[in-house]
Amino acid sequence: MPILLGLALLGAVAHWLRERSVFRAPVLLPLMLAGMILLHAHFVFSPLYWAYRYDAYLVGFGVFVAAVVLLELEPKTRLPRGALAALLSAGLVPFVADVPEGLLPQAEIEGIRGTYLEQFQTARFIRTYYPDAAVIVNDLGAVTYYTDARILDLVGLGDIEPVRIMRKRAYTSADVVAWTAAYHPRLAVVSLDWAVAAPLVPREWVSVAVVEMPPHRHRVGFFAVAPGEAWPLRAAVEQFYEPLAARMGHRVKLRQPEGLDAQAAAGALRSP
């Protein structure tokens, strides 16, 4: 990122000195790139540091901007117009991108496989059994894309209510119960190994099942939120994930009937 930022500013200044005009693509685009990098850089100092993975978009845009800038500064050569700019832009790629990973994307392939086995299968489950229901999740990418359910984001990326609460005080499981109540959610699907989401699970929710997702054995908890939803949810998890256990390696841990009834009764007593 520092390389792209420096090159963007140098390119903008060079074109401004040459043309004495700001309102041209070779000046505006580098300035736009510099602004995007500076705005994005705050993630480095944020507890949400993992969000910095989106710098791939900036790298791609940076290579495009480099081609625009170099094309206008290209000296006369025997090469076809634009060829030198293209070669220089291509030469920039090894300095701002991970070329070996791009040619042999093993991490990406493994990541796609993990997404298919965990997030995509969760979306299929919701689409099959709860197509129109309100569902609370903490991982909303696949479930919002592949389903028409009313997805409620436990941690506030997709819903504004948690953000408003966080601005005033610590966000707790009691707040989750309060703000989601207006949507009448039937169930929640929560990543139990994520330290941000797990403490936000209210005691009122009935833990129905835990599915260990391959290949990394991430634990995903299925919770009945609406009264009377525990047994239908347990049956749905068993029906959907047991076949996947044989074919893909999911491990399904269903709550024992006596424990399910006891927690459901206790949750009903705690509910307002």
Buried (B, 14 or more C-beta within 10 A) or exposed (E): BEEBBEBBBEBBEBBBEEEEEEEBBBBBBBBBBBEBBEEBBEBEEEEEEEEBEEBEEBBEBBBEBBBBBBBBBBEEEEEEEEEBBBEBBEEBBEEBBEEEEEEEEEEEEEEEEBBEBBBBBBBBBBBEBBEEBBBBBBBBBBBBEBBEBBBBBBBBBBBEBBEEBEEEEEBEBEBBBBBBEEBEBBBBBBBBBBEEBBEBBBEBBBBBBBBBBBEEEBBBBBBBBBEEBBBBBBEBBEEBBEEBBEEBEBBBEBBEEEEBBEBBEEBEEEEE
